[in-house]
Amino acid sequence: MRDRNSTSGGDARHTPTSDRLSDDNLVGLTKAFHSLLEEVGEDPQRQGLQKTPSRAARAFEFLTQGYRQSVEEIVNDAIFDTDASEIVLVKDIELYSMCEHHLLPFIGKAHVAYIPDGKVIGLSKVARIVDVFARRLQIQEQLTVQIADAIMDTLHPTGVAVVIEAKHLCMMMRGVEKQNSIMKTSCLRGTFKEDARTRAEFLSLLH
């Protein structure tokens, strides 16, 4: 078993050519933020806001770059032969995503484990797979499933387990305004779902 702690911060088979938006998309997004400022009663021409629409467009471009990335291009050739057959766990991967219901962030960490079946993946690639799906408009439940399925499809291990715990600003800043609530989700595939002892070992490693 290897316990690796990391604090790095659509369809996975879509193969884009760039993480960037097209010029037309960026112009359209800038105009949309300009309109948003007007609609909430602000003056986009005042000094502090003159460049805000373009800055916000660039920020949103980065926060949604997962739509223009694929797991294949992220992983590239970082898959290696191995005789290892015990749990590989990458803990505490920082995670930043956007709630698709309110366009507000949720922030937390992901824990990703798999049991190799002849192949392992480079450590940083696990965190980057998390980012591919986190940098899209999301719900946490679906994000957890997408990460697990991507690892399964990429490595074909005997099992995958993903746990995400996050705080949601759509619950903290609005609505019920609860500041200390943490949402936890899990997705188990293969041996982790079918074998109680393996599942118990994974859960014990998380704590």
GIDA-V347936 format. One record per backbone hydrogen bond with DSSP energy under -0.5 kcal/mol. NH is the residue of the N-H (numbers start at 0). CO is the residue of the C=O. If there is no record, write none. Layout:
NH|CO / NH|CO
This chain:
1|86 / 3|1 / 3|88 / 4|2 / 5|3 / 5|90 / 11|9 / 13|10 / 15|13 / 25|21 / 26|22 / 27|23 / 28|24 / 29|25 / 30|26 / 31|27 / 32|28 / 33|29 / 34|30 / 35|31 / 36|32 / 37|33 / 38|34 / 39|35 / 40|37 / 41|36 / 43|41 / 45|42 / 48|45 / 49|45 / 49|46 / 51|48 / 52|48 / 54|50 / 55|51 / 56|52 / 57|53 / 58|54 / 59|55 / 60|56 / 61|57 / 62|58 / 63|59 / 64|61 / 65|134 / 66|63 / 66|134 / 67|64 / 68|65 / 70|11 / 71|11 / 73|69 / 74|70 / 75|71 / 77|74 / 78|76 / 79|119 / 81|117 / 87|113 / 88|1 / 88|86 / 89|111 / 90|3 / 90|88 / 92|109 / 93|91 / 94|107 / 96|105 / 97|133 / 97|135 / 98|103 / 99|137 / 102|98 / 105|96 / 106|166 / 107|94 / 108|164 / 109|92 / 110|162 / 111|89 / 112|160 / 113|87 / 114|158 / 115|85 / 115|113 / 117|83 / 119|79 / 121|77 / 124|121 / 125|121 / 125|122 / 126|122 / 127|123 / 128|124 / 129|125 / 130|126 / 131|127 / 132|128 / 133|129 / 134|130 / 135|133 / 137|97 / 142|138 / 143|139 / 144|140 / 145|141 / 146|142 / 147|143 / 148|144 / 149|145 / 150|146 / 151|147 / 152|148 / 153|149 / 154|150 / 155|150 / 155|151 / 157|114 / 158|114 / 159|188 / 160|112 / 161|186 / 162|110 / 163|184 / 164|108 / 165|182 / 166|106 / 168|104 / 168|166 / 170|167 / 171|167 / 172|168 / 176|173 / 177|170 / 178|176 / 182|165 / 184|163 / 186|161 / 188|159 / 190|157 / 191|188 / 192|189 / 193|189 / 194|190 / 195|193 / 198|194 / 199|195 / 200|196 / 201|197 / 202|198 / 203|199 / 204|200 / 205|201 / 206|202 / 206|203
